[in-house]
Each structure stands twice: as C-alpha cells, then as structure tokens.
Amino acid sequence: MRSQPTRRTVVAGLVTLAAAGCSSATRTVSLPSAQRSAVAAAEDGKSGGRVMQILAHPDDDLYFMNPDLQQTIGANDQLVSVYLNCGETGGRNKVPGRPQPKPHLAAYAGARRQGLRQAYALMATGNAHMRWGMQATALPDGTLIEVNTLAGHPGIQLIFLGVRQHSASGRGHKRGLRDLWADPTMVTSTLVSTGSPVRASHKVTRSGLIDALVHLLDRYQPTLVRTMDPDPDMQVHDRRHRVHHDQPGYSDHPDHTAAALFTYAALERYKGPGNSRLYAVTAYRGYYNERWPDNLPAQIIRTKADVLNAYGGSPDSCDFPGGCGDYDVGQDRSYRTGWLQRTSLRYPTAAPQMRQAPDGRLTAFAVLAGQAAMWQETGRGSGTWTAPKLLGGDGLLPGLSVSLTEDGCWQLFAERITALGPGPKDNRREIVMTEQRHKGGPFGAWTSLGNPDRDPDHGRRVGGPVVARGADGTTWLFVRNWAKTVSARQRRTDGSWTGWRDLGGAAVQEGLSTVTDARGRVHVFGSGHTTIHHWAQEHTGGEFAFLRTGLPSPADPPTALARPDGSVLLAFREAKSARPLVHRLPADGGAWRSERVDLAARGYGTLALRPVDDGVLLAARNNDGSTSLATLGAVHAPRWSTITGAVVGAASLATDAANRPVLARLAPDATLKTSLVSRNARSPLAG
C-alpha cells in the first residue's frame, strides 16, 4: 500500500464516466464572483492539507460543514468525503408541485449521490455539470465501495460505503447506523444504488465498518478529519420545541451521532499521516442549529443555498438513470430547515492556547492526534517555533484550556473520551488535567477531575473546560453540563479540589468564556437564546451570582477581556446578522455599555481579543476562512484587515516579549501557524 496514493491510482475495478447533472440542455449554475476567485485553485489537492470528512448522509456536509467545506476546496487541499449511509430513507424523490412518486430506494439513493456530485462540481469549478469518474474498489474484506473523482480535479473525491438506513434482522426491524453501533452482533447490508459501479450488496457489521474506516484513514492519511457531533445535546420535545428529524430525547439525527462515534472508534487505530506528521479532528453540530439563533452572514447563507440548490437539482432534462438530485431541496427550499443559516462547531472555543512562559518565550498548546501538543518559541520574540511535543492524554477532544500558576508551572485541562463502547455505560467522557512538576520541567500524568453528571448518558453532553485563577490563588474550573447550564469546581491553594456544583442560571450554548477582573473577581459568560448570561463572584473569593445583562441576542459564544481599570469587555457576534458587537461592564458594575464597532459581518464563530498599545485588537474568522483584524478604541473608526490562511476551529491572540501582538491558528495540515500583527495590518482599511 503506497503511503501517499494519487487520486487516479487509489482505486481499481469498474470504471464509468458520468456527467454531474443533467444533459447539455440544462442551464449551467454559476457561482458569485467572490467564489469564482477560489475555483481555479481546487485542482490537484497539493496544497499540503489533506482533509477527510466522515458523514452519515449525502448532504450532511452541505448543511452542517459549509462554509468550511467550500473553503477547503478553494484552498486546494486534498479532500475525501466518506458517506457511510446510502441515504435511501423512504425512497420517494419528491418533486414539489407534482404527484407523489412511488418509492424506489435504489433510485433515490442514486439521485442523492448525483446531487452531491453536482454540488461539489459547482464548488470546485463553478459548473454543476462537470464530469466525474465513477469507480468501484474493494476493501480488504472484499466489500466493494463506490469512489467518485471529479474530472480534472484529482484532489476531490467522494466515497460511498452504502450502508442501508433500514434493515431487517432476525430480531425484528433495525435502524441502520444507530443500531449497528449499539449492537455488536447485528448484521446489516449495503444497498446497491441506481447508476453505481458497485453491482452487488455486501454484509456489514459494526467491527467491519470500523475496519473500513481505519483502512480509508490509513490509505488517504488525512491531516484533518471532520465528522459530526458524537455527543449531541439532550432535547425536550414539546409544542414549543418541535420534533424534526431528531432522535427521541436528543437534538440530532441518530445517524449523525453514530457516524461520529464510528469515526472516533476508527481514529483510535489511525496511524497518522506519516513522516512524524500529526492530525487534527473537528466535529460539527447537526440539528442543534435549529435550536439556536442564526449565526452566518447573508453572503455565506446565500452561497450555502446555491450549493444546496445544485444538490437538489431538477428532474427536467435529466440523463442520470436514478435522478439528478434530491428534488425537494432545490429552488431555495433549504431555507425552510433552520440548518442553512447556522454552522456550529461541537467544540467552538478550540484554538491554540498561546501565552508567554516565565522566560518570555511564547508557548502554545493544542490537541493533535488525541493528545496535548506543545510548541515553544526558539527565542524571546523570535517568531520561530520548535516542533510540537506531545504531552499524552490519549482520547482528548478539541478545546484545551491553559493556566499558569504563580510559581510558573503550566496546567492543562481538557475533555477526554474515557470509554467508547456500544452501550450507554460503555460510552463515557471526563474532564482531565496535567501540570508541570516544576517550572520548565516535565508534565505529570493526566488525572481525572470527573464529570459534573454521574449518569454516563448525561455526562457525554459535558462541554470543554475553561479555567480562571482567583486573586486568592485558587483555580476555578467551569464546564457546560447536560442541562446546558454551568457547573464548577475549585482547586484550593493546598491542591485539593471541591466537588462539582451547578451554578444555576439559564441555558447557554457550548463555549464558555471566563476572566478574572482587576479586583480579583472571577466572571463566567455564556451565550443564551436571547442574551448573554453572566455569573460572577460577589467579591474576591466569594460565591457566584447569576447576573442579568440585558445584552442583545448572541449568535456564537462570547469572548471576555479584563481591563486594567477594572472593567470587562465582552465581544460576540449579533444573532442573524453575525456583526461583531462589543460591550463594556464598568468597574463599579451597573449597566453594560455598547462600544463603537461598526464592522461588517464576516464569517462565524468566536472572536479573539487582545490589548495593544493603541486600543484592543479584535480577530474574527472571515467569509473565506482566513482571519480579519481590527483595532477598537483607536483614533480612527475600526476597519477590517486580513491575514490569509485557513483556520481549524478558532484563532487566538497573544503578545510576545517585545509587546507585539501575534495571531495563532491551527492550519488544515495540522501545523501551528503564527503571524506577527504589525501596525500596517491594523491600520484602517476599507471594511
């Protein structure tokens, strides 16, 4: 097996060539001009990043991973999208305004694959009807799978494993991926879809599906793996919270959850990209998106809809035997779902944690290959970095939190997969920590800090930890719990920990922010449905109170910054518009005050803040996946400038030994990228 196979040598077997869509009489769908500029790059996938997406259904990536998917194509990263499920559902490819069609499972599954080819062709070339090579290849156990390669673009491939969504077993009717994950004895099969080069059905087991994913990971050697949410929120379903496609009691489709669990099970055996390279993992929320405010700018929403329109296709002038798309999705009908207008990372605050070490060198931490990784500047303010050093913690999920003790020792906190089995009791998560034994010394073993929820199923919903150090020398640890409120533990100055306790208050999104103000009080913030929620100590070392803010409805998690005058700045994106908003809490309390921003909406996700000599620097992920920056509080009105380069998760800011701001991001090739933010980069530019 070759370590870095080319797109044209990876597969062998039956080969066909298909147009991605309807006949030449069909209207060609074109991209907006802002997107066409990136199309030419998406050709051979030789940018250095290798991205694998593992999903349940054809369209999960279009709804839940875009705009990141399209940014990957524009960056010319190698891209392989793997679809576990055949996606046949009820087999009816409904055409709005026409009579209900008869069920045809194979044809509907084939039509959805065809729609996906149309969508990818549009994103890569601007033309939804480019041709694809369609091939069948055998897995090590002999199972045939379908592999599609976009003609002229060998860096873009779609792989269909074809597991049935519904199957009959000897013990009654079984649902596909969900029950396949939960029942190691279950045997299901693949469905042969219309138009596929795979002509025969094959048996599928839980262990066999994991083996297949391990094989694909080792063959394609991705540096970035994307999947769905392995641990979706628990969800009440009533008149106010309607049931959509959620699984009972949860906020997502059961196949999305199972696909993510299969992905993480395969990653436990993934050997990595080779040549001492590492990989990153990121997960995306699914139907969670319809439960929280819209968070995408209008331009991104429009682009997502255009791609979904290509996926939806049309039955008119269609020359693909199964059909030319998922017809009920096209013509902007994707706006009805509530999924189009929002994209949510499962771990939204996952960014390189970067700050100065006691010797003045910047030090950064992130999660790679399920372990904590540490980089250090080679010298104070040098801007050059050591190779990443792995610090253990197998099974860590994205979103480290970092603290530096008064005696100069690093402490790391993370969420970890403790067990990944088929049953609820076999599937557990916990919060863990490690710390240096002495300043500049080695890190000790990772220790468990438990989980605020004792029930394993509840405990899976726990969020990534954030930490703050109180003025009294204690460490405060906060997480979002299964009830969507905030739980906390305190580490006393003697090193002992209190138990977990729920701070009460109101429900928040995943993604907390915490700071210690100039008076030594610890604050915690989270984004609710209609406002920002705030917990704060009544006095240094005191109890936490839940405080009403009256702030506008947020789209994404907030970011807090303590100021020397005792005030606290809070930055977040406005719901629906995604415009950045900044508010200040005066040192003496009272009402929050709006700060002048007036910046155009760009991108989605959490914002970063850092004090600079002429104000406060704000960083935001923008529409093309790179990072926009603006200085608040300067003489001139803030204006965006841009630092190029794709971001995995979120970007972060720090200040080096020369008091210069530095931007850090994790790139799709799983390397740390840093940029010195000069005054020129922060100068007023056209917004």
C-alpha positions in Angstrom: 0.0 0.0 0.0 1.5 3.3 -1.1 1.9 5.9 1.7 0.6 8.8 -0.4 -1.6 7.4 -3.2 -2.6 9.6 -6.1 -6.3 10.1 -6.8 -6.0 8.1 -10.0 -4.2 5.1 -8.6 -6.1 4.6 -5.4 -9.0 2.7 -6.9 -9.3 -0.1 -9.4 -12.2 -2.1 -10.8 -15.2 -1.0 -12.7 -14.8 2.5 -14.3 -17.5 4.7 -15.7 -17.7 8.4 -16.6 -20.8 10.4 -15.7 -21.9 13.9 -16.1 -22.6 15.6 -12.8 -26.1 16.5 -13.5 -28.5 16.9 -16.4 -27.8 17.0 -20.1 -26.2 19.8 -22.0 -29.6 21.4 -22.4 -29.7 22.2 -18.7 -28.8 25.7 -17.5 -25.3 25.9 -16.0 -25.3 27.2 -12.4 -22.6 29.8 -11.8 -21.0 30.9 -8.6 -21.0 34.5 -7.4 -17.8 36.4 -8.3 -16.4 36.2 -4.8 -16.5 32.4 -5.0 -15.1 32.1 -8.6 -11.8 33.5 -7.5 -11.1 30.4 -5.5 -12.3 27.9 -8.0 -9.1 27.6 -10.1 -7.1 26.5 -7.1 -9.2 23.4 -6.4 -7.5 21.2 -8.9 -4.9 18.7 -7.7 -5.2 18.9 -3.9 -1.5 19.6 -3.4 -1.6 22.5 -1.0 -0.3 20.3 1.8 -3.5 19.9 3.8 -5.3 16.5 3.5 -8.9 16.6 4.7 -11.2 13.7 5.2 -14.9 14.2 6.1 -16.8 11.2 7.5 -20.5 11.7 7.4 -23.8 9.8 7.7 -25.8 11.0 4.7 -25.1 12.7 1.3 -25.9 16.4 2.2 -24.7 16.4 5.8 -21.5 18.3 4.7 -23.5 20.8 2.6 -25.8 21.7 5.5 -23.5 21.4 8.5 -19.9 21.8 7.4 -20.2 24.6 4.9 -18.6 27.2 4.6 -15.6 25.2 5.8 -16.0 22.5 3.0 -16.0 25.1 0.3 -13.0 26.9 1.8 -11.1 23.6 1.7 -11.9 23.2 -2.0 -10.8 26.8 -2.6 -7.5 26.3 -0.7 -6.7 23.3 -3.0 -6.4 20.9 0.0 -6.8 17.2 -0.9 -10.4 16.4 0.0 -12.1 13.0 0.5 -15.7 12.9 1.7 -16.8 9.5 3.0 -20.6 8.7 3.3 -21.5 5.8 5.5 -25.2 5.7 4.8 -26.9 5.0 1.5 -29.4 7.8 2.2 -32.4 6.0 0.7 -34.8 6.9 3.6 -38.3 6.2 2.3 -37.3 6.1 -1.4 -39.5 8.9 -2.6 -37.8 11.7 -4.5 -40.5 14.3 -4.1 -40.8 17.0 -6.8 -42.7 20.0 -5.3 -46.0 20.6 -7.1 -46.1 17.2 -8.7 -47.8 13.9 -7.7 -46.2 11.9 -5.0 -43.8 9.4 -6.7 -43.7 5.7 -5.9 -41.0 4.6 -3.5 -37.8 3.4 -5.2 -35.0 3.1 -2.7 -32.1 2.4 -5.1 -33.1 5.3 -7.5 -33.5 7.8 -4.7 -30.1 6.8 -3.2 -28.6 7.2 -6.7 -30.2 10.6 -7.2 -28.8 11.9 -3.9 -25.3 10.8 -4.9 -25.8 12.5 -8.3 -26.9 15.7 -6.5 -23.8 15.6 -4.4 -21.6 15.3 -7.5 -23.5 18.4 -8.8 -22.9 20.3 -5.6 -19.1 19.5 -5.4 -18.7 20.3 -9.1 -20.3 23.7 -8.6 -18.0 24.4 -5.6 -14.9 23.3 -7.4 -15.4 24.6 -10.9 -18.4 27.0 -10.9 -20.3 24.5 -13.2 -22.5 21.9 -11.6 -22.4 19.6 -14.6 -18.8 18.7 -14.9 -17.9 15.1 -15.4 -16.9 12.6 -12.7 -15.0 9.3 -12.9 -17.0 6.6 -11.0 -15.1 3.5 -9.9 -15.7 0.5 -7.7 -12.9 -0.6 -5.4 -12.6 -3.4 -2.9 -11.9 -3.0 0.8 -9.5 -5.6 2.4 -12.5 -7.8 3.3 -13.7 -7.8 -0.3 -16.6 -5.3 0.2 -16.9 -3.1 -2.9 -17.4 0.7 -2.4 -18.0 3.5 -4.9 -15.3 6.1 -5.4 -16.0 9.2 -7.5 -13.3 11.6 -8.7 -14.0 15.0 -10.3 -12.6 15.0 -13.8 -9.6 17.3 -14.0 -9.6 17.7 -10.2 -8.0 14.5 -8.7 -7.8 16.2 -5.3 -11.5 15.9 -4.9 -13.1 12.5 -4.2 -16.4 11.2 -2.9 -16.6 7.7 -1.3 -19.9 5.9 -0.8 -20.0 2.9 1.6 -23.7 2.4 1.1 -24.9 1.0 4.4 -28.7 0.7 4.4 -30.6 3.2 6.6 -33.1 0.5 7.5 -32.6 -3.2 7.6 -34.4 -6.3 8.7 -32.7 -8.7 11.1 -33.7 -11.8 12.8 -34.8 -9.9 15.9 -37.1 -7.5 14.1 -36.8 -4.2 12.3 -33.5 -2.4 12.9 -32.4 1.1 12.0 -29.1 1.3 10.2 -26.1 3.1 11.8 -27.6 3.8 15.2 -28.4 0.1 15.9 -25.2 -1.1 14.1 -23.2 1.0 16.7 -25.2 -0.2 19.6 -25.4 -3.9 18.7 -22.0 -5.7 18.0 -23.9 -8.8 16.9 -26.1 -7.0 14.3 -25.5 -7.8 10.6 -26.9 -5.4 8.0 -26.0 -4.9 4.3 -25.2 -2.3 1.7 -27.8 -1.1 -0.8 -26.9 -1.1 -4.5 -27.9 2.4 -5.7 -29.0 3.1 -9.3 -26.2 4.2 -11.5 -23.4 2.9 -9.2 -20.5 0.9 -10.5 -21.0 -1.3 -7.4 -23.3 -4.0 -8.6 -23.7 -6.3 -5.6 -24.8 -5.9 -2.0 -22.4 -6.8 0.9 -22.9 -7.7 4.5 -21.9 -5.1 7.1 -21.1 -5.5 10.8 -20.1 -3.0 13.5 -16.5 -4.2 13.6 -16.3 -4.4 9.8 -17.4 -0.8 9.3 -14.8 0.4 11.8 -12.2 -1.7 9.9 -13.3 0.0 6.7 -12.8 3.5 8.1 -9.4 2.6 9.6 -8.4 1.4 6.1 -9.5 4.6 4.4 -7.8 6.7 7.1 -4.5 4.8 6.7 -4.8 5.0 2.9 -5.5 8.7 2.5 -3.6 9.8 5.6 -5.6 13.0 6.4 -4.1 15.8 8.4 -7.6 17.0 9.3 -10.6 14.8 10.0 -14.1 16.3 10.1 -17.1 14.5 11.4 -20.5 15.1 13.1 -21.3 15.6 16.8 -20.6 12.4 18.8 -22.5 13.7 21.9 -25.5 15.9 20.9 -27.4 17.9 23.4 -30.4 16.3 25.2 -33.6 17.9 24.0 -37.1 18.3 25.3 -39.7 17.8 22.5 -43.0 19.6 23.1 -45.2 22.2 21.4 -42.5 24.8 21.8 -39.7 22.5 20.7 -41.0 20.6 17.8 -39.7 17.2 16.7 -38.0 17.4 13.4 -35.6 14.5 12.4 -34.1 14.4 16.0 -33.7 11.1 17.7 -36.0 11.0 20.7 -34.6 13.0 23.6 -31.7 14.5 21.7 -31.1 17.4 19.3 -29.7 15.5 16.3 -30.4 12.7 13.8 -29.3 9.3 15.2 -27.3 8.5 12.1 -25.2 11.7 12.6 -24.3 10.6 16.2 -23.5 7.1 15.1 -21.3 8.3 12.2 -19.3 10.4 14.6 -18.9 7.5 17.1 -17.7 5.2 14.3 -15.3 7.9 13.3 -13.8 8.3 16.7 -13.6 4.5 17.1 -11.6 4.3 13.8 -9.3 7.2 14.9 -8.2 5.1 17.9 -6.4 2.9 15.4 -5.4 5.5 12.8 -1.6 5.5 12.3 -1.5 9.2 11.3 -0.2 11.0 8.2 3.3 9.5 8.4 6.7 11.2 8.4 6.2 12.3 12.0 3.2 14.4 11.0 0.1 14.7 13.2 -3.5 15.3 12.6 -6.4 17.4 13.9 -10.0 16.5 14.4 -13.1 18.7 14.4 -16.8 17.9 14.8 -19.9 19.8 13.7 -23.3 20.1 15.3 -26.3 18.9 13.3 -29.9 19.7 14.1 -28.7 21.6 17.1 -28.5 24.5 14.7 -32.3 24.9 14.5 -32.4 25.3 18.3 -30.1 28.4 18.5 -30.0 31.8 16.7 -28.8 32.1 13.1 -25.0 32.8 13.1 -24.0 33.2 9.4 -23.7 36.4 7.3 -26.1 36.7 4.5 -23.4 36.2 1.9 -22.5 32.8 3.3 -26.1 31.8 3.7 -26.7 32.6 0.0 -23.6 30.6 -1.0 -24.7 27.6 1.0 -28.2 27.8 -0.6 -26.7 27.9 -4.1 -24.7 24.7 -3.4 -27.8 23.0 -1.9 -29.8 24.1 -5.0 -27.2 22.3 -7.1 -27.6 19.2 -4.9 -31.4 19.4 -5.2 -31.1 19.5 -9.0 -34.1 19.1 -11.3 -35.9 16.2 -13.0 -36.2 18.2 -16.2 -33.7 17.1 -19.0 -32.0 14.7 -16.6 -29.9 11.9 -18.1 -28.7 10.1 -15.0 -30.8 6.9 -14.5 -31.5 7.4 -10.8 -32.4 11.1 -11.0 -30.5 14.3 -10.9 -30.6 15.4 -7.2 -32.7 15.4 -4.1 -35.5 17.4 -5.7 -37.2 18.6 -2.5 -34.1 20.5 -1.5 -33.6 22.7 -4.6 -35.0 26.1 -5.5 -34.1 27.6 -2.1 -36.2 25.1 -0.2 -33.2 24.6 2.1 -34.1 27.8 3.8 -37.0 26.0 5.5 -34.9 23.7 7.6 -33.2 26.1 10.1 -29.9 24.3 9.3 -28.9 26.5 6.4 -28.5 29.7 8.4 -26.1 28.4 11.0 -22.9 26.4 11.2 -21.7 25.2 14.7 -18.6 23.5 15.8 -19.1 21.0 18.6 -16.0 22.5 20.3 -16.3 26.2 19.3 -13.5 27.5 21.5 -10.9 25.1 20.2 -8.0 27.4 19.3 -4.2 27.3 20.0 -3.8 28.4 23.6 -0.8 30.8 23.4 0.8 33.0 26.0 4.2 33.9 27.4 6.1 31.5 29.5 8.1 32.8 32.6 11.2 33.1 30.4 9.3 35.4 27.9 9.0 32.9 25.1 5.6 32.3 23.6 4.3 28.8 24.3 1.3 27.3 22.5 -0.9 24.3 23.2 -3.5 22.4 21.2 -4.9 18.9 20.7 -3.4 16.8 17.9 -3.9 13.1 17.3 -6.0 13.0 20.5 -3.1 14.3 22.7 -2.0 17.6 24.0 0.7 19.2 21.9 3.1 22.0 23.0 5.1 24.4 20.8 7.7 26.9 22.1 9.4 29.9 20.5 13.1 29.2 19.9 13.9 32.5 21.5 12.1 35.5 23.0 10.1 37.2 20.2 11.9 35.1 17.6 8.7 34.1 15.7 10.2 30.7 15.0 8.9 27.6 16.8 10.0 24.2 18.0 8.4 21.1 16.6 5.3 20.0 18.5 6.0 18.0 21.6 3.2 15.5 22.6 2.2 15.5 26.2 -0.1 12.5 26.3 -3.7 12.4 27.4 -4.9 9.8 24.8 -8.5 10.4 23.7 -8.5 14.2 24.3 -11.2 16.2 22.5 -10.5 19.6 20.9 -10.5 22.6 23.2 -7.7 22.7 25.7 -7.7 25.3 28.5 -4.4 26.5 30.0 -3.4 28.2 33.2 0.0 29.4 34.5 0.5 29.1 38.3 2.1 31.8 40.4 5.3 29.7 40.5 5.5 29.5 36.7 4.1 26.0 36.1 1.7 25.2 33.2 -1.6 23.5 33.9 -3.6 21.9 31.1 -7.3 21.0 31.2 -9.3 19.0 28.6 -12.2 16.8 28.0 -11.4 13.1 27.2 -13.2 10.1 25.8 -12.8 7.6 28.7 -14.7 4.8 27.0 -16.2 4.4 23.5 -18.4 1.4 23.6 -21.8 0.3 22.2 -23.8 0.7 25.4 -24.6 3.8 27.4 -22.4 2.7 30.3 -19.6 1.9 27.9 -19.6 5.4 26.4 -18.1 8.0 28.9 -16.5 11.4 29.0 -14.4 13.1 31.7 -12.5 16.2 32.5 -8.8 15.7 33.0 -5.7 17.8 33.8 -1.9 17.6 33.8 0.6 20.1 35.2 4.4 20.6 35.3 6.1 19.3 38.3 8.2 22.4 38.5 8.9 25.5 36.3 10.2 24.4 33.0 10.0 20.8 34.0 8.2 17.7 32.6 4.4 17.3 32.9 3.0 14.7 35.2 0.4 12.1 34.4 -3.1 13.1 33.4 -5.5 12.9 36.3 -9.3 12.7 36.2 -11.4 15.5 37.6 -14.5 13.5 36.9 -17.7 14.8 35.3 -20.5 17.0 36.9 -23.1 14.5 35.7 -22.8 11.0 37.2 -25.2 9.4 34.7 -23.0 8.3 31.7 -25.5 9.4 29.1 -25.9 12.8 30.7 -22.1 13.0 31.2 -21.5 12.7 27.5 -23.0 16.1 27.0 -20.3 17.9 29.1 -18.5 20.7 27.4 -14.9 21.6 27.1 -13.4 23.2 30.3 -12.4 26.8 30.8 -10.3 28.0 33.8 -9.5 31.1 35.7 -7.3 31.9 38.6 -8.7 33.9 41.5 -6.9 36.6 43.4 -6.7 34.3 46.4 -4.6 31.7 44.4 -7.4 29.2 43.8 -8.2 27.8 40.3 -11.7 27.8 39.1 -12.8 25.2 36.5 -16.1 25.6 34.5 -17.9 23.4 32.1 -21.3 23.4 30.4 -23.3 20.5 31.7 -26.0 18.2 30.3 -28.7 20.7 31.4 -27.0 23.4 29.3 -26.1 25.4 32.5 -22.7 25.9 34.1 -21.0 23.6 36.6 -17.9 24.5 38.5 -15.1 23.0 40.7 -12.5 24.9 42.7 -8.9 23.9 43.4 -7.8 25.2 46.8 -4.4 26.6 47.5 -3.4 23.3 49.1 -4.1 21.4 45.9 -7.3 19.8 46.9 -10.5 20.1 44.9 -14.0 20.8 45.9 -16.9 18.8 44.4 -18.8 19.8 41.3 -21.7 22.2 41.7 -24.2 23.6 39.3 -24.2 27.4 39.3 -27.8 27.5 38.1 -29.0 30.4 36.0 -30.1 29.8 32.4 -29.2 27.6 29.4 -26.2 28.6 27.2 -24.6 27.3 24.0 -21.4 25.3 24.2 -18.4 27.6 24.5 -17.8 29.5 27.8 -15.5 32.4 28.5 -14.0 33.3 31.9 -11.8 36.1 33.2 -10.5 37.5 36.5 -11.0 41.2 36.7 -8.6 43.8 38.2 -10.3 43.5 41.6 -9.7 39.7 41.6 -13.3 38.6 41.0 -13.9 35.7 38.6 -16.5 36.1 35.8 -18.1 33.4 33.5 -20.1 34.2 30.4 -22.2 32.1 28.0 -24.5 32.8 25.1 -28.1 32.1 25.7 -31.0 32.1 23.3 -31.8 35.8 23.6 -29.0 37.4 25.6 -25.6 36.8 27.2 -25.7 35.1 30.6 -23.2 36.2 33.3 -22.0 34.6 36.5 -19.6 36.5 38.8 -18.2 36.4 42.3 -19.8 38.9 44.5 -16.4 39.7 46.0 -12.9 38.2 45.7 -13.1 34.5 46.8 -16.9 34.8 47.2 -19.8 32.8 45.9 -21.1 33.1 42.3 -24.2 35.1 41.5 -26.2 34.9 38.3 -26.4 38.4 36.8 -28.8 39.6 34.1 -27.0 41.5 31.4 -29.7 42.9 29.1 -27.3 42.4 26.2 -28.5 41.7 22.6 -29.1 38.1 21.3 -25.8 36.5 20.5 -25.1 34.2 17.5 -21.9 32.5 18.9 -20.0 32.1 22.1 -18.7 35.3 23.7 -15.1 36.3 24.5 -14.3 38.3 27.6 -11.3 40.5 28.3 -10.4 42.1 31.7 -9.1 45.7 31.5 -6.7 47.4 33.9 -9.3 49.9 35.1 -11.4 47.0 36.5 -13.9 47.0 33.6 -14.6 43.9 31.5 -15.0 43.9 27.7 -17.2 41.3 26.1 -17.2 40.6 22.3 -19.7 38.4 20.4 -21.5 38.2 17.1 -25.0 39.5 16.8 -27.7 36.9 16.1 -28.8 36.7 12.5 -26.5 39.4 11.2 -23.2 38.0 12.6 -21.9 41.5 13.1 -19.3 41.8 15.9 -20.6 43.6 18.9 -18.5 44.8 21.9 -19.9 45.9 25.3 -18.2 47.1 28.4 -19.1 46.4 32.1 -17.9 49.3 34.2 -15.6 48.5 37.1 -18.2 49.6 39.6 -20.9 47.4 38.0 -24.1 48.9 36.7 -25.4 48.6 33.1 -23.4 47.3 30.2 -22.3 50.0 27.7 -22.0 49.5 24.0 -18.6 50.2 22.4 -18.3 51.7 18.9 -17.5 48.9 16.4 -19.5 49.4 13.1 -17.7 46.5 11.4 -19.2 44.5 8.6 -20.3 40.9 9.3 -17.6 38.4 8.3 -17.5 34.6 8.9 -18.8 32.8 12.0 -17.5 31.6 15.4 -15.9 33.0 18.4 -13.9 36.3 18.4 -10.5 36.9 19.9 -9.4 40.0 21.9 -6.0 41.3 22.9 -4.9 44.6 24.4 -2.5 46.6 22.2 -0.8 50.0 22.8 -3.5 51.9 20.7 -6.6 50.0 21.9 -7.9 46.4 21.8 -7.2 44.1 18.8 -10.1 42.0 17.7 -9.7 39.0 15.4 -12.5 37.2 13.6 -12.7 34.3 11.2 -14.0 35.7 8.0 -16.0 34.5 5.0 -13.2 32.8 3.2 -11.8 31.0 6.3 -8.9 33.4 6.8 -8.7 35.9 9.7 -9.8 39.6 9.8 -8.4 42.0 12.3 -9.5 45.5 13.6 -8.3 47.7 16.4 -11.0 49.0 18.7 -10.6 52.3 20.6 -8.1 53.8 18.2 -8.4 57.4 16.9 -9.9 56.1 13.7 -13.0 54.1 13.4 -12.1 50.4 13.3 -11.8 48.8 9.8 -11.0 45.2 8.8 -7.7 44.0 7.5 -6.9 40.4 6.7 -4.2 37.8 7.4 -4.5 34.9 4.9 -4.6 31.2 5.8 -7.4 28.8 6.7 -8.2 28.3 10.4 -9.2 25.0 12.0 -11.5 25.9 14.9 -10.8 29.4 16.0 -7.8 31.8 16.0 -6.2 33.2 19.1 -4.1 36.3 20.0 -1.1 36.8 22.4 1.6 39.4 23.0 5.3 38.4 22.6 8.3 39.6 24.6 8.6 42.7 22.5 5.0 43.6 23.3 3.9 42.8 19.7 0.6 41.1 19.0 0.8 37.6 17.5 -2.0 35.7 15.8 -2.0 31.9 16.1 -4.1 29.4 14.2 -4.1 25.7 13.6 -3.9 25.0 9.8 -5.6 22.1 7.9 -2.2 20.4 7.6 -2.2 20.2 11.4 0.6 22.7 11.9 0.8 25.8 14.1 0.8 29.0 12.1 1.6 32.3 13.7 1.7 35.8 12.3 3.1 39.0 13.7 0.4 41.6 13.6 2.1 44.8 12.5 0.7 48.3 12.7 0.2 48.2 9.0 -2.0 45.1 9.4 -4.0 47.0 12.0 -4.3 50.3 10.0 -7.7 51.4 8.8 -8.7 49.7 5.6 -11.9 49.6 3.7 -14.4 47.5 5.7 
